[in-house]
Amino acid sequence: MNIEHVKELVEKSKNKDNQAFGELFDFYYPKILNYALRSTTNSDHAKDITSNTFLKVLEGLDRFEWRNDASFNGWIYKIATNEISQFFRKQKKYKTILNIEDSQINLSDNNESSKAIKIAIENNEYLNVLNIALSKISPIYQNIIRLKYIEDLSYEEISEALNKNESTIRVYCKRAKEKLKEIIESDNKEFLEN
């Protein structure tokens, strides 16, 4: 969906056009659900987070103002990131590791995204190593790595989502990559040699 179409749908949605909001919902729902699922490793929690995100989008849409082409995408990810953070605060822990043995991804609901993620995790030891390393860095670095390299957001969109200026995001991203590399190399020497 191009940015002009998103702008048109946002403006129509502000004017209570349910069909336009439905189109936005259909486009963004899988993206936000996958983001929440990767963060929580639990499909029920991810669905709750996604529902709360869209409820807040609907409630706040009248106050949303365009700043640049990336602002709506960044805004919706900002709401989702806040919902994920709130979930972990309620849990009294910040568990971000995807661990196959402990994973609670529910495949019985025939959710194609859940199945694809579960298969990718089972078939990719490198992803497990990455997520273990991610769990060892600060939450802000985790969010930046997820948004940049997993959700494929631009620096501008990440800046909007995390409410930090773009140059700070670029610096944090560089630091996060360096820390991840350091952790992966020190924790997985034997794994990396194979």
C-alpha positions as CSV (number, residue, x, y, z in Angstrom):
1,M,0.0,0.0,0.0
2,N,1.6,3.3,-1.0
3,I,1.8,6.3,1.3
4,E,-0.8,8.3,-0.6
5,H,-3.4,5.6,-0.2
6,V,-2.5,5.3,3.5
7,K,-3.0,9.1,3.9
8,E,-6.3,8.9,2.1
9,L,-7.5,6.1,4.3
10,V,-6.4,7.9,7.5
11,E,-8.2,11.0,6.5
12,K,-11.4,9.0,5.7
13,S,-11.1,7.1,9.0
14,K,-10.9,10.4,10.9
15,N,-14.2,11.2,9.3
16,K,-15.7,7.9,10.7
17,D,-15.4,5.9,7.5
18,N,-15.5,2.4,8.8
19,Q,-14.6,0.9,5.5
20,A,-11.4,3.0,5.3
21,F,-10.4,2.0,8.8
22,G,-11.1,-1.6,7.9
23,E,-8.6,-1.3,5.1
24,L,-6.0,0.2,7.4
25,F,-6.7,-2.6,9.9
26,D,-6.4,-5.3,7.3
27,F,-3.1,-3.9,6.1
28,Y,-1.5,-3.3,9.5
29,Y,-3.0,-6.1,11.6
30,P,-0.7,-8.9,10.4
31,K,2.4,-6.7,10.8
32,I,1.5,-5.6,14.4
33,L,0.5,-9.2,15.3
34,N,3.8,-10.6,14.1
35,Y,5.7,-7.9,15.9
36,A,3.8,-8.7,19.1
37,L,4.2,-12.4,18.6
38,R,8.0,-12.2,18.1
39,S,8.2,-10.1,21.2
40,T,6.0,-12.2,23.5
41,T,6.3,-15.7,21.9
42,N,2.7,-16.3,22.9
43,S,-0.1,-16.0,20.4
44,D,-2.8,-15.2,23.0
45,H,-0.7,-12.3,24.4
46,A,0.2,-11.1,21.0
47,K,-3.5,-11.0,19.9
48,D,-4.4,-9.1,23.1
49,I,-1.6,-6.6,22.5
50,T,-2.6,-6.2,18.8
51,S,-6.3,-5.7,19.8
52,N,-5.2,-3.0,22.4
53,T,-3.0,-1.4,19.8
54,F,-5.9,-1.0,17.3
55,L,-8.3,0.2,20.0
56,K,-5.8,2.9,20.8
57,V,-5.3,3.7,17.1
58,L,-9.0,4.1,16.7
59,E,-9.3,6.2,19.9
60,G,-6.4,8.4,18.9
61,L,-6.9,8.8,15.2
62,D,-8.6,12.2,15.5
63,R,-5.4,13.5,17.3
64,F,-3.0,12.0,14.8
65,E,-1.2,14.6,12.6
66,W,1.0,13.9,9.6
67,R,4.6,15.2,10.0
68,N,6.2,13.2,7.2
69,D,5.6,10.1,5.1
70,A,6.8,7.8,7.8
71,S,4.7,9.3,10.6
72,F,1.6,7.0,10.5
73,N,3.7,3.8,10.2
74,G,5.9,5.0,13.1
75,W,2.9,6.1,15.1
76,I,1.2,2.7,14.9
77,Y,4.4,0.9,15.8
78,K,4.9,3.4,18.7
79,I,1.5,2.3,20.1
80,A,2.4,-1.3,19.6
81,T,5.8,-0.9,21.3
82,N,4.1,0.8,24.2
83,E,1.6,-2.0,24.5
84,I,4.3,-4.6,24.5
85,S,6.3,-2.7,27.1
86,Q,3.2,-2.4,29.3
87,F,2.6,-6.1,28.9
88,F,6.1,-6.9,30.2
89,R,5.8,-4.4,33.0
90,K,2.6,-6.1,34.1
91,Q,4.5,-9.5,33.9
92,K,7.2,-8.0,36.2
93,K,9.8,-9.2,33.7
94,Y,11.1,-8.3,30.3
95,K,11.2,-11.7,28.6
96,T,12.2,-11.3,24.9
97,I,13.9,-14.5,24.2
98,L,12.3,-16.9,21.8
99,N,13.1,-20.3,23.3
100,I,11.8,-23.3,21.4
101,E,11.4,-25.5,24.5
102,D,9.5,-22.8,26.4
103,S,7.7,-21.2,23.4
104,Q,3.9,-21.0,23.8
105,I,3.1,-20.2,20.2
106,N,-0.4,-21.7,19.7
107,L,-0.6,-23.4,16.3
108,S,-4.1,-24.8,16.9
109,D,-5.8,-21.6,15.7
110,N,-4.5,-22.2,12.1
111,N,-2.8,-18.8,12.2
112,E,-0.4,-18.9,9.2
113,S,1.9,-16.3,10.7
114,S,2.2,-18.4,13.9
115,K,3.0,-21.5,11.9
116,A,5.6,-19.7,9.8
117,I,7.4,-18.2,12.8
118,K,7.4,-21.6,14.7
119,I,8.8,-23.4,11.6
120,A,11.5,-20.7,11.2
121,I,12.5,-21.0,14.8
122,E,12.7,-24.7,14.7
123,N,14.7,-24.7,11.5
124,N,17.0,-21.9,12.4
125,E,19.5,-22.2,15.3
126,Y,20.9,-18.9,14.4
127,L,17.6,-17.2,15.2
128,N,17.6,-18.8,18.6
129,V,21.2,-17.6,19.2
130,L,20.2,-14.1,18.1
131,N,17.2,-14.0,20.4
132,I,19.3,-15.2,23.4
133,A,21.8,-12.4,22.7
134,L,18.9,-9.9,22.3
135,S,17.7,-10.8,25.8
136,K,21.0,-9.7,27.2
137,I,20.9,-6.1,25.9
138,S,18.8,-3.2,27.1
139,P,15.1,-3.0,26.1
140,I,15.8,0.2,23.9
141,Y,18.4,-1.7,21.9
142,Q,16.1,-4.7,21.6
143,N,13.3,-2.5,20.3
144,I,15.6,-0.8,17.8
145,I,17.0,-4.2,16.5
146,R,13.5,-5.6,16.2
147,L,12.0,-2.6,14.4
148,K,15.0,-2.1,12.1
149,Y,16.0,-5.7,11.1
150,I,12.9,-7.7,11.8
151,E,10.0,-5.3,11.1
152,D,12.1,-3.5,8.4
153,L,11.2,0.0,9.5
154,S,13.2,3.0,8.3
155,Y,15.3,5.1,10.8
156,E,12.7,7.8,10.4
157,E,9.8,5.4,11.3
158,I,11.8,4.0,14.3
159,S,12.4,7.6,15.4
160,E,8.7,8.2,15.3
161,A,7.9,4.9,17.1
162,L,10.4,5.4,19.9
163,N,10.1,9.1,20.2
164,K,13.8,9.8,19.7
165,N,15.5,11.8,17.0
166,E,16.8,9.9,14.0
167,S,20.5,10.5,14.7
168,T,20.1,9.0,18.1
169,I,18.4,6.0,16.6
170,R,21.3,5.5,14.2
171,V,23.8,5.7,17.0
172,Y,21.8,3.3,19.2
173,C,21.4,0.9,16.3
174,K,25.2,0.8,15.7
175,R,25.8,0.3,19.5
176,A,23.1,-2.5,19.6
177,K,24.8,-4.3,16.7
178,E,28.2,-4.0,18.3
179,K,26.8,-5.4,21.6
180,L,25.0,-8.2,19.9
181,K,28.1,-9.2,18.0
182,E,30.2,-9.1,21.2
183,I,27.6,-11.3,23.1
184,I,27.1,-13.8,20.2
185,E,30.9,-14.2,19.7
186,S,31.6,-14.7,23.4
187,D,28.6,-16.9,24.2
188,N,28.7,-19.0,21.1
189,K,32.3,-19.6,20.1
190,E,31.8,-23.3,19.7
191,F,28.5,-22.8,17.8
192,L,30.0,-20.3,15.4
193,E,33.0,-22.5,14.7
194,N,30.8,-25.2,13.3
